[in-house]
Amino acid sequence: MGGHPANPEIREVSPEGIDSVNIMCTMPDSDPRAVMEESARVHRHVASIGVRTLAVFDEGKPVGRLEIMPIEAAPLALSGDGLWVIRCLWVLEKSQGRGMGRALMERAIEIASGSKGIAVVTYNNWMPVPFFEKFGFELVDRKGSASLLLLKMSPHATASFVPPRNAVPISPDRSKGDLVAVEAVFTGRCPWLMQSWRRWLRAARDMSDRVVTSERFIFTRDDAMHYGDENIYIDGIPLDDSPLNLEAFRKAVAARLLEKGLG
């Protein structure tokens, strides 16, 4: 008979087995081996500070993932204590609508049991707010296109966005008025994001010899407090509007070049 298997497998994936999940997060038109090796090294590091990865497999192939971690290990500038944070929840489009996201969330809630609660940051084009509201999450703060939601397991649970402590330049050329600095800040855990944003950096360099690019890896809340959240930054300003849209990125770089009289 046709149809989908009734019981896809959900399990926690160790850093040693992360390639079995990461293969779903690579671009099909490129050789992913180098970036998968890079991501695996990062996963080994962050597992030592409490990051845990859940995955769902359908007929042996990965179709969904969720990352959950103590707030201190979350690469986000957030206030709060005693919380867990969901940083990534993704189910392939072809597998959506079959309860896999719900099953991953239920497992994550089990992991966080006994804590004050779970925080999650969602964006306009990623991890929609209504999905989490079904589990009792409530909106507690906003920052640009980002929404901070909290599932309270204790009445004393609180969370909010906080500004980075320092506007530390990643590129020593950022302060120069005759250049535009484009910086990619990664967690290093998503091969697709690294592949994509590195293409963006190349595209920015191709736009003008007045563009300089660099990248920075962040692993913890302290890193995000210091350098900012995972994002693309143009002269230190995060690309808030459509962080996964190349055309919006090109327009933002072009606008900055014009603003500085370099276009």
Buried (B, 14 or more C-beta within 10 A) or exposed (E): EEEEEEEBEBEEBEBEBBBBBBEBBBEEEEEBEEBBEBBBEBBEBBBEEBBBBBBBBBEEEBBBBBBBBBBBBBBBBBBBEBBBBBBBBBBBEEBEEBEBBEBBBEBBBEBBEEBBBBBBBBBBEBBEBEBBEEBBBEEBBEBBBBBBBBBBBEEEBBBBBBEBEEEEBBBEEBEEEEBBBBBBBBBBBBBBBBBBBBEBBEBBBEBBEBBBBBBBBBBBBBBBBBBBBBBBBBBBEBBBBBBBEEEBBBEBBBEBBEEBEBB
